[in-house]
Amino acid sequence: MDRLIYLDHAATTSTRPEVVEAMLPYFTESFGNPSSVYGFSNSGKEAIANAREIIAKSLNADTRDIYFTAGGSESDNWALKETARVYKTKGKHIITSSIEHHAILHTCEFLEKEGYEVTYVGVDENGIIKLDELKKAIRTDTILISVMFANNEIGTIQPIKEIGEIARAHGVLFHTDAVQAYGQLPIDVNELNIDMLSASGHKLNGPKGIGFLYIRKGIKIRNLIHGGGQERARRAGTENVPGIVGLGKAVELAISTMQDRTSKETLLRDYLIDRVLAEIPYTRLNGDRLKRLPNNANFSFQFIEGESLLIMLDMAGICGSSGSACTSGSLDPSHVLLGIGLPHEIAHGSLRLTLGEENTKEEIDYVIEKLKEIVQRLRDMSPLYEDFMKSNKR
Ligand SMILES: *Cc1c(COP(=O)(O)O)cnc(C)c1O
């Protein structure tokens, strides 16, 4: 199979050629350590400052509040663990949602073992957090609310403004994992009352292993890595200059192309969703129809196994996912799909397709034809489907 159709942009994206080009000089001619005093190291120092400014501007944030990290997972860990430690004199209660990324959920489980209490607020059938439950969960000892901006599996966008208002009104810190939303949706940390925000380069056509945490001025947080004075001494270690430059370039491109790119993706997404639902019976769309990321489609096909579907799609040159790259290979259905109330057998038959700007309608047409063929072939082998069809005929 020569053809490759990449529809897993929620797992990672290609690094754009302009980004790679911007990075290259910082491996070679401009390799100086940004902390050095001689003039030779200035270009690295300036490049970091420039990237920080681009990112701050993209969020309407102060440049001093952007801290570079090694990606989304590190930013999530830092935000949760190190504010929890500082604010434990006020309380040891944290609120999050039941459908967070594992970088949040596993950090919360770790904190629970350290004596913190975590409330996992539920979501409705489309994956939207229950705001009344969230409000009720707030106690005098609540120190932090962490709710993702948009979900990586089903694409649902959370009511971030409302959550920010609730958190602010109760004097509780608000962190959001915006790894999927950043670059796809406009974000203003002031308008949305966001105190901390995590983002990652490789989800927006930047390099892997670089991201940032926005930390609003005045928030007390323990330093993540002790050592030199980099990142205002909060995260020590010689900066990943090429990575930071690449991230800055990727953000610049993502912001300047956002409107055109996402409206094109939304059209293609809706075309894919409408045709799959119309042409493949016993299929449902997971996640909110409207409050969803421009590039996300997530389906459940009754009577089939998501893993078999992925393998057969792979043989047809199509890269999709069963939900989350982190849970692939495990036999448990996704916690997100269970969180929106799907029964195990339906959750097992799920497929996430996430678009990127390079995908074309012609590719989507091919994917839909292959999907129809493969779903039918798998159903023809399924005893459950056979029983169902027999009982339907009677
Ligand atoms: C990918 C992802 C992460 C992890 O980011 P890395 O940079 O890969 O560590 C965290 N949260 C969400 C929602 C993600 O999609």
PDBQT file of the ligand as one rigid body, heavy atoms in Angstrom, charges set to zero:
ROOT
HETATM    1  C1  LIG A 401      -0.924  14.940  24.236  1.00  0.00    +0.000 C 
HETATM    2  C2  LIG A 401      -1.597  15.445  25.449  1.00  0.00    +0.000 A 
HETATM    3  C3  LIG A 401      -0.886  15.621  26.649  1.00  0.00    +0.000 A 
HETATM    4  C4  LIG A 401       0.558  15.243  26.785  1.00  0.00    +0.000 C 
HETATM    5  O1  LIG A 401       1.400  16.108  26.092  1.00  0.00    +0.000 OA
HETATM    6  P1  LIG A 401       2.926  15.640  25.800  1.00  0.00    +0.000 P 
HETATM    7  O2  LIG A 401       3.557  16.848  25.228  1.00  0.00    +0.000 OA
HETATM    8  O3  LIG A 401       2.828  14.510  24.824  1.00  0.00    +0.000 OA
HETATM    9  O4  LIG A 401       3.513  15.241  27.101  1.00  0.00    +0.000 OA
HETATM   10  C5  LIG A 401      -1.566  16.122  27.725  1.00  0.00    +0.000 A 
HETATM   11  N1  LIG A 401      -2.860  16.450  27.651  1.00  0.00    +0.000 NA
HETATM   12  C6  LIG A 401      -3.574  16.305  26.526  1.00  0.00    +0.000 A 
HETATM   13  C7  LIG A 401      -5.016  16.700  26.507  1.00  0.00    +0.000 C 
HETATM   14  C8  LIG A 401      -2.978  15.783  25.392  1.00  0.00    +0.000 A 
HETATM   15  O5  LIG A 401      -3.682  15.619  24.284  1.00  0.00    +0.000 OA
ENDROOT
TORSDOF 0
